[in-house]
């Protein structure tokens, strides 16, 4: 990282080639979340790297104020019912 960028807390500017389908999906997510493409790609990369490392993401639910742990797998009511049926 360039010293000036490090001092200002700026990101590193770089160029990457994305497959057209990934570029389209990233642009769509950026538009839907009102963020830049750079912010969106950085967030997606962080999530992917965290998932690969097996690290859970903990946040606070704005409605309830309770902690929410995201481990990358969505558990549905049907999943819970099927586990209860197995017991």
Phi and psi restraints in degrees (value plus and minus 20) as a CYANA .aco file:
   2 UNK   PHI     -84.3   -44.3
   2 UNK   PSI     120.2   160.2
   3 UNK   PHI     -73.5   -33.5
   3 UNK   PSI     -64.2   -24.2
   4 UNK   PHI     -82.4   -42.4
   4 UNK   PSI     -60.8   -20.8
   5 UNK   PHI     -84.9   -44.9
   5 UNK   PSI     -58.3   -18.3
   6 UNK   PHI     -86.6   -46.6
   6 UNK   PSI     -60.6   -20.6
   7 UNK   PHI     -87.9   -47.9
   7 UNK   PSI     -54.4   -14.4
   8 UNK   PHI    -111.2   -71.2
   8 UNK   PSI     -24.0    16.0
   9 UNK   PHI      54.1    94.1
   9 UNK   PSI       1.2    41.2
  10 UNK   PHI    -103.5   -63.5
  10 UNK   PSI     136.7   176.7
  11 UNK   PHI     -99.3   -59.3
  11 UNK   PSI     153.2   193.2
  12 UNK   PHI    -113.2   -73.2
  12 UNK   PSI     108.9   148.9
  13 UNK   PHI    -105.8   -65.8
  13 UNK   PSI     107.5   147.5
  14 UNK   PHI    -168.4  -128.4
  14 UNK   PSI     148.1   188.1
  15 UNK   PHI    -139.5   -99.5
  15 UNK   PSI     111.4   151.4
  16 UNK   PHI    -150.5  -110.5
  16 UNK   PSI     134.8   174.8
  17 UNK   PHI    -119.6   -79.6
  17 UNK   PSI     103.9   143.9
  18 UNK   PHI    -130.7   -90.7
  18 UNK   PSI     122.3   162.3
  19 UNK   PHI     -79.6   -39.6
  19 UNK   PSI     127.5   167.5
  20 UNK   PHI     -75.2   -35.2
  20 UNK   PSI     -59.3   -19.3
  21 UNK   PHI     -86.7   -46.7
  21 UNK   PSI     -58.2   -18.2
  22 UNK   PHI     -89.8   -49.8
  22 UNK   PSI     -59.0   -19.0
  23 UNK   PHI     -81.1   -41.1
  23 UNK   PSI     -64.0   -24.0
  24 UNK   PHI     -82.8   -42.8
  24 UNK   PSI     -64.3   -24.3
  25 UNK   PHI     -84.9   -44.9
  25 UNK   PSI     -63.6   -23.6
  26 UNK   PHI     -83.9   -43.9
  26 UNK   PSI     -61.8   -21.8
  27 UNK   PHI     -82.1   -42.1
  27 UNK   PSI     -61.2   -21.2
  28 UNK   PHI     -83.2   -43.2
  28 UNK   PSI     -64.9   -24.9
  29 UNK   PHI     -83.1   -43.1
  29 UNK   PSI     -62.7   -22.7
  30 UNK   PHI     -79.5   -39.5
  30 UNK   PSI     -65.7   -25.7
  31 UNK   PHI     -82.6   -42.6
  31 UNK   PSI     -65.7   -25.7
  32 UNK   PHI     -85.3   -45.3
  32 UNK   PSI     -49.3    -9.3
  33 UNK   PHI    -122.8   -82.8
  33 UNK   PSI     -16.6    23.4
  34 UNK   PHI      37.8    77.8
  34 UNK   PSI      23.4    63.4
  35 UNK   PHI    -145.3  -105.3
  35 UNK   PSI     147.5   187.5
  36 UNK   PHI     -96.7   -56.7
  36 UNK   PSI     143.0   183.0
  37 UNK   PHI     -81.7   -41.7
  37 UNK   PSI     -60.9   -20.9
  38 UNK   PHI     -81.2   -41.2
  38 UNK   PSI     -65.3   -25.3
  39 UNK   PHI     -81.7   -41.7
  39 UNK   PSI     -62.0   -22.0
  40 UNK   PHI     -85.9   -45.9
  40 UNK   PSI     -67.1   -27.1
  41 UNK   PHI     -83.7   -43.7
  41 UNK   PSI     -60.9   -20.9
  42 UNK   PHI     -81.8   -41.8
  42 UNK   PSI     -63.3   -23.3
  43 UNK   PHI     -83.3   -43.3
  43 UNK   PSI     -64.8   -24.8
  44 UNK   PHI     -83.0   -43.0
  44 UNK   PSI     -59.5   -19.5
  45 UNK   PHI     -85.2   -45.2
  45 UNK   PSI     -63.3   -23.3
  46 UNK   PHI     -80.8   -40.8
  46 UNK   PSI     -64.3   -24.3
  47 UNK   PHI     -81.6   -41.6
  47 UNK   PSI     -64.7   -24.7
  48 UNK   PHI     -83.3   -43.3
  48 UNK   PSI     -62.4   -22.4
  49 UNK   PHI     -87.5   -47.5
  49 UNK   PSI     -58.7   -18.7
  50 UNK   PHI     -84.5   -44.5
  50 UNK   PSI     -62.9   -22.9
  51 UNK   PHI     -84.2   -44.2
  51 UNK   PSI     -60.0   -20.0
  52 UNK   PHI     -85.7   -45.7
  52 UNK   PSI     -51.5   -11.5
  53 UNK   PHI    -104.2   -64.2
  53 UNK   PSI     -28.7    11.3
  54 UNK   PHI      56.8    96.8
  54 UNK   PSI       1.2    41.2
  55 UNK   PHI    -108.0   -68.0
  55 UNK   PSI     111.1   151.1
  56 UNK   PHI    -103.3   -63.3
  56 UNK   PSI     126.3   166.3
  57 UNK   PHI    -121.0   -81.0
  57 UNK   PSI     108.7   148.7
  58 UNK   PHI    -134.1   -94.1
  58 UNK   PSI     108.9   148.9
  59 UNK   PHI    -156.9  -116.9
  59 UNK   PSI     155.2   195.2
  60 UNK   PHI    -129.9   -89.9
  60 UNK   PSI     107.7   147.7
  61 UNK   PHI     -87.1   -47.1
  61 UNK   PSI     102.0   142.0
  62 UNK   PHI     -85.9   -45.9
  62 UNK   PSI     -44.5    -4.5
  63 UNK   PHI    -101.4   -61.4
  63 UNK   PSI     -63.4   -23.4
  64 UNK   PHI    -121.9   -81.9
  64 UNK   PSI     -42.2    -2.2
  65 UNK   PHI      59.3    99.3
  65 UNK   PSI     -16.8    23.2
  66 UNK   PHI    -108.4   -68.4
  66 UNK   PSI     132.0   172.0
  67 UNK   PHI     -89.5   -49.5
  67 UNK   PSI     123.9   163.9
  68 UNK   PHI    -143.3  -103.3
  68 UNK   PSI     105.8   145.8
  69 UNK   PHI    -125.8   -85.8
  69 UNK   PSI     101.5   141.5
  70 UNK   PHI    -123.8   -83.8
  70 UNK   PSI      98.8   138.8
  71 UNK   PHI    -131.6   -91.6
  71 UNK   PSI     -11.5    28.5
  72 UNK   PHI      73.0   113.0
  72 UNK   PSI     -26.9    13.1
  73 UNK   PHI    -141.6  -101.6
  73 UNK   PSI     105.7   145.7
  74 UNK   PHI    -104.5   -64.5
  74 UNK   PSI     107.9   147.9
  75 UNK   PHI    -125.6   -85.6
  75 UNK   PSI      98.5   138.5
  76 UNK   PHI    -113.7   -73.7
  76 UNK   PSI     147.5   187.5
  77 UNK   PHI     -79.9   -39.9
  77 UNK   PSI     -56.7   -16.7
  78 UNK   PHI     -83.7   -43.7
  78 UNK   PSI     -59.6   -19.6
  79 UNK   PHI     -79.7   -39.7
  79 UNK   PSI     -64.9   -24.9
  80 UNK   PHI     -83.5   -43.5
  80 UNK   PSI     -65.7   -25.7
  81 UNK   PHI     -80.1   -40.1
  81 UNK   PSI     -62.3   -22.3
  82 UNK   PHI     -86.5   -46.5
  82 UNK   PSI     -54.8   -14.8
  83 UNK   PHI     -88.9   -48.9
  83 UNK   PSI     -58.4   -18.4
  84 UNK   PHI     -84.3   -44.3
  84 UNK   PSI     -58.2   -18.2
  85 UNK   PHI     -84.9   -44.9
  85 UNK   PSI     -50.1   -10.1
  86 UNK   PHI     -91.6   -51.6
  86 UNK   PSI     -43.0    -3.0
